[in-house]
Amino acid sequence: MKIILMMKMGQTETEPEIAIVGTKGQIVIPKRLRNELKITSKTKLIVYKQGDKIVVTKLKVPPLSEELKNLFSEVDKQTGGKKVSEKDILKEIQAYRIEKRTRKGA
């Protein structure tokens, strides 16, 4: 099986470099690529097989703020934009728990 490190920089791909597989199956990403792609010791990478190749790419985790913004937007849609009080939330939780217990007992 060929081992090729494919990492995209913007829209262009760099020339492949040689990486040697150690006895524990570990590979070292060449320093130039680590520097260009800002890969540090804690960077998470995705590794998958594509045909007879191994593809390595940086894991992109969306900012939590964007995820929360989408969640709040969904809540606003469901509530018609009106404010939801803590009391309303607790009532919904209690109703859900009662419904769940009723289904378990049935």
Rosetta constraint file for C-alpha pairs under 8 A:
AtomPair CA 1 CA 52 HARMONIC 5.78 0.50
AtomPair CA 1 CA 53 HARMONIC 6.88 0.50
AtomPair CA 2 CA 52 HARMONIC 6.42 0.50
AtomPair CA 2 CA 53 HARMONIC 5.72 0.50
AtomPair CA 2 CA 54 HARMONIC 7.54 0.50
AtomPair CA 3 CA 19 HARMONIC 7.85 0.50
AtomPair CA 3 CA 53 HARMONIC 5.80 0.50
AtomPair CA 3 CA 54 HARMONIC 5.61 0.50
AtomPair CA 4 CA 16 HARMONIC 6.78 0.50
AtomPair CA 4 CA 17 HARMONIC 7.84 0.50
AtomPair CA 4 CA 18 HARMONIC 7.86 0.50
AtomPair CA 4 CA 53 HARMONIC 6.25 0.50
AtomPair CA 4 CA 54 HARMONIC 6.04 0.50
AtomPair CA 4 CA 55 HARMONIC 6.76 0.50
AtomPair CA 5 CA 16 HARMONIC 6.49 0.50
AtomPair CA 5 CA 17 HARMONIC 7.34 0.50
AtomPair CA 5 CA 54 HARMONIC 7.10 0.50
AtomPair CA 5 CA 55 HARMONIC 5.97 0.50
AtomPair CA 5 CA 56 HARMONIC 5.89 0.50
AtomPair CA 6 CA 13 HARMONIC 7.36 0.50
AtomPair CA 6 CA 14 HARMONIC 7.90 0.50
AtomPair CA 6 CA 16 HARMONIC 7.04 0.50
AtomPair CA 6 CA 55 HARMONIC 5.87 0.50
AtomPair CA 6 CA 56 HARMONIC 6.14 0.50
AtomPair CA 6 CA 57 HARMONIC 7.17 0.50
AtomPair CA 7 CA 13 HARMONIC 6.56 0.50
AtomPair CA 7 CA 14 HARMONIC 7.37 0.50
AtomPair CA 7 CA 56 HARMONIC 6.76 0.50
AtomPair CA 7 CA 57 HARMONIC 5.79 0.50
AtomPair CA 8 CA 12 HARMONIC 6.25 0.50
AtomPair CA 8 CA 13 HARMONIC 4.99 0.50
AtomPair CA 8 CA 14 HARMONIC 7.24 0.50
AtomPair CA 8 CA 57 HARMONIC 7.90 0.50
AtomPair CA 9 CA 13 HARMONIC 6.01 0.50
AtomPair CA 9 CA 14 HARMONIC 7.38 0.50
AtomPair CA 9 CA 36 HARMONIC 7.92 0.50
AtomPair CA 9 CA 37 HARMONIC 7.19 0.50
AtomPair CA 17 CA 30 HARMONIC 7.23 0.50
AtomPair CA 18 CA 30 HARMONIC 7.92 0.50
AtomPair CA 19 CA 27 HARMONIC 6.08 0.50
AtomPair CA 19 CA 28 HARMONIC 6.03 0.50
AtomPair CA 19 CA 29 HARMONIC 6.57 0.50
AtomPair CA 19 CA 30 HARMONIC 7.15 0.50
AtomPair CA 20 CA 27 HARMONIC 5.80 0.50
AtomPair CA 20 CA 28 HARMONIC 6.98 0.50
AtomPair CA 21 CA 25 HARMONIC 5.55 0.50
AtomPair CA 21 CA 26 HARMONIC 5.51 0.50
AtomPair CA 21 CA 27 HARMONIC 4.85 0.50
AtomPair CA 21 CA 28 HARMONIC 7.79 0.50
AtomPair CA 22 CA 26 HARMONIC 5.24 0.50
AtomPair CA 22 CA 27 HARMONIC 6.36 0.50
AtomPair CA 29 CA 33 HARMONIC 6.85 0.50
AtomPair CA 29 CA 34 HARMONIC 6.50 0.50
AtomPair CA 30 CA 34 HARMONIC 6.37 0.50
AtomPair CA 31 CA 35 HARMONIC 6.04 0.50
AtomPair CA 32 CA 36 HARMONIC 6.14 0.50
AtomPair CA 33 CA 37 HARMONIC 5.88 0.50
AtomPair CA 33 CA 39 HARMONIC 7.97 0.50
AtomPair CA 34 CA 38 HARMONIC 5.61 0.50
AtomPair CA 34 CA 39 HARMONIC 4.69 0.50
AtomPair CA 34 CA 40 HARMONIC 7.07 0.50
AtomPair CA 35 CA 39 HARMONIC 6.51 0.50
AtomPair CA 39 CA 43 HARMONIC 5.61 0.50
AtomPair CA 43 CA 58 HARMONIC 7.44 0.50
AtomPair CA 43 CA 59 HARMONIC 7.94 0.50
AtomPair CA 44 CA 58 HARMONIC 6.23 0.50
AtomPair CA 44 CA 59 HARMONIC 5.55 0.50
AtomPair CA 45 CA 56 HARMONIC 6.49 0.50
AtomPair CA 45 CA 57 HARMONIC 5.53 0.50
AtomPair CA 45 CA 58 HARMONIC 4.46 0.50
AtomPair CA 45 CA 59 HARMONIC 5.10 0.50
AtomPair CA 46 CA 55 HARMONIC 7.93 0.50
AtomPair CA 46 CA 56 HARMONIC 5.62 0.50
AtomPair CA 46 CA 57 HARMONIC 5.28 0.50
AtomPair CA 46 CA 58 HARMONIC 6.06 0.50
AtomPair CA 46 CA 59 HARMONIC 5.78 0.50
AtomPair CA 47 CA 54 HARMONIC 6.81 0.50
AtomPair CA 47 CA 55 HARMONIC 5.62 0.50
AtomPair CA 47 CA 56 HARMONIC 4.62 0.50
AtomPair CA 47 CA 57 HARMONIC 6.74 0.50
AtomPair CA 48 CA 54 HARMONIC 5.72 0.50
AtomPair CA 48 CA 55 HARMONIC 5.35 0.50
AtomPair CA 48 CA 56 HARMONIC 6.77 0.50
AtomPair CA 49 CA 53 HARMONIC 5.70 0.50
AtomPair CA 49 CA 54 HARMONIC 4.62 0.50
AtomPair CA 49 CA 55 HARMONIC 6.08 0.50
AtomPair CA 50 CA 54 HARMONIC 6.18 0.50
AtomPair CA 50 CA 55 HARMONIC 6.76 0.50
AtomPair CA 62 CA 66 HARMONIC 7.08 0.50
AtomPair CA 62 CA 67 HARMONIC 7.41 0.50
AtomPair CA 63 CA 67 HARMONIC 6.86 0.50
AtomPair CA 64 CA 68 HARMONIC 6.15 0.50
AtomPair CA 65 CA 69 HARMONIC 6.04 0.50
AtomPair CA 66 CA 70 HARMONIC 6.30 0.50
AtomPair CA 67 CA 71 HARMONIC 6.25 0.50
AtomPair CA 68 CA 72 HARMONIC 6.09 0.50
AtomPair CA 69 CA 73 HARMONIC 6.09 0.50
AtomPair CA 70 CA 74 HARMONIC 6.25 0.50
AtomPair CA 71 CA 75 HARMONIC 6.33 0.50
AtomPair CA 72 CA 76 HARMONIC 6.11 0.50
AtomPair CA 73 CA 77 HARMONIC 6.32 0.50
AtomPair CA 74 CA 78 HARMONIC 6.34 0.50
AtomPair CA 75 CA 79 HARMONIC 6.16 0.50
AtomPair CA 76 CA 80 HARMONIC 5.80 0.50
AtomPair CA 76 CA 81 HARMONIC 4.56 0.50
AtomPair CA 76 CA 82 HARMONIC 7.19 0.50
AtomPair CA 77 CA 81 HARMONIC 6.27 0.50
AtomPair CA 79 CA 83 HARMONIC 7.72 0.50
AtomPair CA 79 CA 84 HARMONIC 7.70 0.50
AtomPair CA 84 CA 88 HARMONIC 6.23 0.50
AtomPair CA 84 CA 89 HARMONIC 7.08 0.50
AtomPair CA 85 CA 89 HARMONIC 6.47 0.50
AtomPair CA 86 CA 90 HARMONIC 6.22 0.50
AtomPair CA 87 CA 91 HARMONIC 6.22 0.50
AtomPair CA 88 CA 92 HARMONIC 6.31 0.50
AtomPair CA 89 CA 93 HARMONIC 6.28 0.50
AtomPair CA 90 CA 94 HARMONIC 6.15 0.50
AtomPair CA 91 CA 95 HARMONIC 6.10 0.50
AtomPair CA 92 CA 96 HARMONIC 6.11 0.50
AtomPair CA 93 CA 97 HARMONIC 6.23 0.50
AtomPair CA 94 CA 98 HARMONIC 6.21 0.50
AtomPair CA 95 CA 99 HARMONIC 6.15 0.50
AtomPair CA 96 CA 100 HARMONIC 6.07 0.50
AtomPair CA 97 CA 101 HARMONIC 6.17 0.50
AtomPair CA 98 CA 102 HARMONIC 6.15 0.50
AtomPair CA 99 CA 103 HARMONIC 6.27 0.50
AtomPair CA 100 CA 104 HARMONIC 6.32 0.50
AtomPair CA 101 CA 105 HARMONIC 6.27 0.50
AtomPair CA 102 CA 106 HARMONIC 6.30 0.50
